[in-house]
Amino acid sequence: MWTSKRRAVVRALVVAFPSIASSFSVRSAIGSSRPRWLSQQHSTRRYSVPSINMVNQIGNRVALLQVPVTESKPTNLKTASDYVQKAHDAGAKLTVLPEIWNSPYATSAFGDYAEVLPNVGDKLKEDSSNEGEMSEASDDSTEGGWGESPRLLMTLAKQYNMYIVGGSIPEICDKKIYNTCLIINPSGEVVGKHRKVHLFDIDVPGGICFKESDTLTAGDGVTHFEVDGLGKIGVGICYDIRFPEFAMLLTQHYDCKILIYPGAFNLTTGPAHWELLQRARAVDGQCYVLTASPARTSPPNDDDETDSKYPHYSAWGHSTVVSPWGEVVATCDEKPAMVVTDLDMTKVDEMRMAIPTMKQKRNDLYRLVDGK
């Protein structure tokens, strides 16, 4: 009989920051006598950073970047750049930034930090020197071109020859502000653009009240892209993960084998629902679920002489990888960190064959319909 202890084989590594860590732990999977795809035992060893050389991309290695965010956009850009380089050095072929990594997570900040973003098919010109010139594919004629955040992502993706799921940043378009994720391929081209579909409007008595709709406009599209070796990948942003129909559309209509959710759950919803929702979406879709959160930062002290323009938001952190079996195979705590995982994509097909729920739908009783 299968039990919750039987786990998909996934190799995972967690690198802790904020300062350059002198060591990190590597958790590797070792097969047992039980069925290989449902078995896992872990051994942990410690290595000094200089003794590891991971400059070449390794199989289906992905990296989740749990970066700290400040009110200084230049600092946030520098942090993101440093972490993407660390992901490259760890051999990742795809890396994920968190939700709202270039700005404080506050409705009052979104307008101040919003930038013009490129569209799918856009890329930096060869001779642009990262100046954000428009390509012929772009319909955006806003004076000044693209913002510095998307230009940084496009430059880094090309520089490190990797896919970057760019978390999300506030986007200004037609006088509206969106919470938007860009997906950049190794050529520096935008291959996906997801505007957060479900806005985070909640009021938990005794917990938290937050209304993104005070500032943001909801997106109206479903986003997915494809990576050799990983297959089709669907993208949502934070609150999108609470809607199983949205995830099922990606996995069942578009055959996505990985769902990625940059998110910034808080200290009320995080401990209660963050891991639960990831495991639920993984089991529902029989797919991998990857999440990247900002690192938790401390609120300013009363004695702090630095004035803060925006209300402080404490993110839950715990960036995580969940397997198609619904097990957490890699995660971290709330501190700045990088979670690196090797995904065995055969586990998705094996799971879907072993428990073929996608072929057992009762379309005579219910049906999933694409809204468009």
Secondary structure, DSSP 8 states (H G I E B T S, - for coil): ---TT-----EEEEEETTTT-SEEEEEEEE--SS-GGG--EEEEEEEEGGG--B-S--TTEEEEEE----S-HHHHHHHHHHHHHHHHHBT-SEEE--TT-SS-S-HHHHHHH-B----TT-B--TTSTTS----TT-----TT-S-HHHHHHHHHHHHHT-EEE---EEEEETTEEEEEEEEE-TTSBEEEEEE-SS--EEE-TTS-EEEGGGT-------EEEEETTTEEEEE--GGGGG-HHHHHIIIIIS--SEEEEE---BTTTIIIIIHHHHHHHHHHHTSEEEEE---------TT--S--SS----B----EEE-TTS-EEEE--SSSEEEEEE--THHHHHHHHHS-GGG---TTT-------
